[in-house]
């Protein structure tokens, strides 16, 4: 496939200025939603083939978020794209200053396999809303959903505007050899570094949505039952294959036994299983084996079972864990929950701060002082107080990482901003021009300038 030819077509189409018309963008977004709605059955079947994921979870964690992003963009795009007037300093009076959002141009979106529809299409929706053309490269790991997205989009959109390219490492490497105006990537830190290096050769700006070991910090005095219920749901959603899942728990040692018993109760109550429509397979054998090797049988408090043939690892809770353990050396990205304890909140904060900045952090506490201390001292992409994962569903909040967990953000208007350049304009008339800045210079002009500028 001639990737340069595809990008040249998209750049030519972008330069016709068609995508800069708001009605065109709205029409394309409505068209995309209509295609997805009409083909929901196919979307459900494809993701079931990859994950054994139920219609319920596919709708709640994938399609509903996509539909909401489209609806929000359609409703707000005129406001987001509007020229914004800002103040003008004395040195430029009489004059007017304003900012014009303009689309970056031709965009490459590289999606992730764990939520293959949502993490591919939501960035593309934001790029379309901003007025860009889009090349979408879904993850080849979730092959059925990748093929479905390629078929639906390539059969229903002009490739000079919106095109899906399938393939693996070789194809991605070749695509990255072409210059784009912006690259958006969701995936692992290791691959993110490769994307960043490839983009640097073309001075292409990037947004990287990565991951990391997101902690949940639990203090004394909380509602243990509600805390455990929310954490269990957040951790084992999609069989733990969620970039913002609680990766490990730091719990006050005084409430450890009660917390563990309550976590166990809620795992049992959920009755996780593919046949119960609330659990999924591990995506492939490679990841299954990696996760299996992270489980130390001597530290299993609950669970630990697996079914290699079905690629299922049942919800597993580990105790007596140290930060030196194998399970704490990498992002788990699966249904394994290590529990660590702390005696002093200062020590817990210090330890988390010594690690790479996580994508998310979850704080369960009724103590405002501790809450504010953690929020002030620990750097992370985003998170929640007394809940987990649900901040992702809040379109009024930007979603993104910091440091090793990512660069940039999106969702709602923040997605529009990610794919827009904000052009700064100073506009003046011809009717008057103060003579202060022009030669000949003098001490009196300097005094006036110092008075005006400060």
Buried (B, 14 or more C-beta within 10 A) or exposed (E): EEBEEBBBBBBEBBEEEBBBEBEBBBEBBEBBBEBBEEBEEBBBBBBBBBBBBBBEBBBEBBBEBBBBBBBBBBEBBEEBBEEEEEEBEEEEEEEBBBBBBBBBBBBBBBBBBBBBBBBBBBBBBBBBBBBBBBBBBBBBBBBBBBBBBBBBBBEBBBBBBBBBBBBEEEBBEBBBEBBBBBBBBBBBBEBBEBBBEBBEEBEBBBBBBBBBBBBBBBBBEBEBEBBBBBBBBBBBBBBBBBBBBBBBBBBBEEBBEEBBEBBBBBBEEBEBEBEEEBBBBBBBEEBBEBBBEBBBEEBBBBBBEBEEEEBBBBBBBBBEBEBEBEBBEBBBBBBBBBBBBBEEBEEBBEBBEEBBBBBBBBBBBEBEEBBEBBEEEBEBBBBBBBBBBEBBBEBEBBBBBBBBBBBBBBBBBBBBBBBBBEEEEEEBEEEEEEEBEEEEEEEEBEEEBEEEEE
